[in-house]
Amino acid sequence: MGRSGYHLETGAYWLLYVVSLSGALLHWRLGNALFAALCGGVAVFSVLLIGRVGIFAAPQER
């Protein structure tokens, strides 16, 4: 994957993080603990994906 693919993938994971974190906060505020936990879990998973992309990227792509 080239440099633009790296940025596209990282951007997609950041978008997933932002949307899932805001969803978790919204569901928590509305009292829906099940969906808040589900969205929170997805947010944690997206952070792991962001870290994986950064670790496995070639040195010139970081």
C-alpha positions as a Python dict, from the first residue, in 0.01 Angstrom:
ca = {
    (1, 'M'): (0, 0, 0),
    (2, 'G'): (142, 337, -94),
    (3, 'R'): (166, 652, 107),
    (4, 'S'): (-186, 767, 15),
    (5, 'G'): (-325, 427, 117),
    (6, 'Y'): (-160, 459, 456),
    (7, 'H'): (-318, 800, 513),
    (8, 'L'): (-656, 680, 391),
    (9, 'E'): (-651, 379, 623),
    (10, 'T'): (-538, 583, 922),
    (11, 'G'): (-801, 848, 849),
    (12, 'A'): (-1072, 582, 831),
    (13, 'Y'): (-971, 443, 1171),
    (14, 'W'): (-969, 794, 1321),
    (15, 'L'): (-1317, 855, 1180),
    (16, 'L'): (-1433, 526, 1333),
    (17, 'Y'): (-1284, 636, 1666),
    (18, 'V'): (-1452, 977, 1666),
    (19, 'V'): (-1793, 842, 1565),
    (20, 'S'): (-1788, 549, 1809),
    (21, 'L'): (-1666, 762, 2099),
    (22, 'S'): (-1934, 1025, 2041),
    (23, 'G'): (-2192, 745, 2006),
    (24, 'A'): (-2079, 596, 2336),
    (25, 'L'): (-2113, 932, 2509),
    (26, 'L'): (-2454, 996, 2353),
    (27, 'H'): (-2590, 653, 2450),
    (28, 'W'): (-2448, 689, 2801),
    (29, 'R'): (-2617, 1027, 2841),
    (30, 'L'): (-2948, 883, 2718),
    (31, 'G'): (-2924, 597, 2968),
    (32, 'N'): (-2863, 313, 2722),
    (33, 'A'): (-2573, 136, 2887),
    (34, 'L'): (-2566, -159, 2646),
    (35, 'F'): (-2512, 54, 2336),
    (36, 'A'): (-2275, 282, 2527),
    (37, 'A'): (-2060, -21, 2613),
    (38, 'L'): (-2079, -148, 2255),
    (39, 'C'): (-1972, 188, 2110),
    (40, 'G'): (-1700, 218, 2374),
    (41, 'G'): (-1566, -123, 2278),
    (42, 'V'): (-1556, -20, 1913),
    (43, 'A'): (-1369, 298, 2013),
    (44, 'V'): (-1107, 91, 2196),
    (45, 'F'): (-1080, -143, 1897),
    (46, 'S'): (-1027, 153, 1664),
    (47, 'V'): (-747, 284, 1887),
    (48, 'L'): (-579, -56, 1859),
    (49, 'L'): (-617, -41, 1481),
    (50, 'I'): (-468, 310, 1471),
    (51, 'G'): (-170, 183, 1670),
    (52, 'R'): (-131, -122, 1448),
    (53, 'V'): (-119, 89, 1135),
    (54, 'G'): (146, 316, 1291),
    (55, 'I'): (361, 25, 1409),
    (56, 'F'): (355, -172, 1084),
    (57, 'A'): (401, 126, 854),
    (58, 'A'): (728, 145, 669),
    (59, 'P'): (972, 398, 822),
    (60, 'Q'): (941, 633, 525),
    (61, 'E'): (560, 640, 566),
    (62, 'R'): (553, 745, 931),
}
